[in-house]
Amino acid sequence: MYRSKLFLLGMFVFILAACQEAPSGSSPSGKSQYIVYMDEEQGIDPYQTRIIVTPQFARFDDGEGSEDYVVFDRNSRTIYSVNTQSRTVMLVHEKKSDLQAPFELVYSVKDLGEMKDAPQIKQHAPRHYQYLTNETVCLDVVSLPELMPEAVVAMQEFHEVLASDSAATFSNLPADMHAPCDISLSTFAPTQHLQNGFPIREWKPGYSRMLVDFQEDYQADPALFELPADYFTYSVQDLREGKVDFANRRMVGEEPRQ
């Protein structure tokens, strides 16, 4: 169940006011951005998502001390998912595709105006948008175009790579799961919700996300983007094709390591 609109507005006032302490200047080229969201999904406890963006990388994890994490190499457009328990790194490469939607998808955006009762960030009030596919609201987003445009670009790149991988397996999706909103967000219009700036708040049935902290000029430790050298590495495509021998930590048919 969603919180009431009054409660959501109250949370906006609290969070946006807290964010006023963050540096207000635009990040110079080469600087990093630090972002923390609180995510809620139906049926599970709320959880934190931290995103650290540099000109070369983006890292996604659960916050300070996270053992598992995802690194996105923005230059090669490759995602690396690190799992500490299994000591593995799974790669997701961007894939070229000319996949067409199984039916017409018509996208539109409703601008519901400024959040006038919320504190301003960088002398601007956030705006509330609704993103629609075939006249159905898929996602509500409160955005601020003036906030961390570099991070928005990195998010767009990341979603594009995920969508390219989703397109590679789309033919396996049963037709009764071709909901216009779902396939748009996952595959055919993955960055639509980022077109009006940095997302401060997002929500749809069963899911919500709210910004709780950010820094525009963050000094990221380069070690955060390093991959464990001794972990077993494979691609998601290798996994789908049955080429991964997890028991022996090698590819199927590969000679045992000495």
C-alpha positions, 0 to 999 in steps of 0.5 A: 500500500502506498503512503498517503499524499500528505505523508509523501509531501511531508517526507519530501519536505524533510528530505529536500531540506536535508539535501540543502547541506550538499554542495550547490555548485555544478561538479567540474569534469572529472568529479564524482557524484554520490547518491543514496536512495531508499527503495521499497518493494512489495513484500520485502523490507525497505532497503538502501541503494547507493550509487557512486558515479565517476566519468569512467564508472558507476557503482551500485551497492547497499552502502558503506561496507557492502560485500556485493556490488555492481560496477558499470564500465561506462567506456566499454558499456559493460556491467560487472556483478560481484557476488562475494559468497560465490566468489564470482563476477558476472558480466553483462555486455551491451548487445546490438538489437533491432527488436521491435515491440510486439504491438504499438507503444505510444509514449507520453508525459504529463507535467503536473507542475512544481512541488510548490510546498517543498524546499528548493534545491539550487534555487529550483523546485522539483517537478512531478511528471507521469510517464505513460505508455498507451495512455496508462501511467507507468511511473510517477517521478519527481525530478530536478533537471538542475541536479547532477546532470552527469549522474543522469547520463550515467543512469541512462547509459546503465539502463540502456545496457540492461535494456539491450540484454532484456531485448536479447531474451524478449522472445522467451517472454510469454505473450501474456506478460507483454504488459505495455508498461512493463516492456517499455520500462525494461526494454523499449523505453528504459530511459524515458523516466530520466528525460526530465532530469534527476529523479528525486522520487519515483513510484508505481504499484508495488514499488517506490524510491526516494532520495535520502542523500547526495553529494555533487562533488564527491571524492570516490575511492578508486578501489570501489571500482576494482574487481576481485582478481581471483573470482570466477568470471563468466558472462550472462550469455555464457550462463544462458547457453549452459557453458558455465561449470560452477562446481569446478569454477570453469567453462564447460569443456575448459581444461582444469586449472593447474 
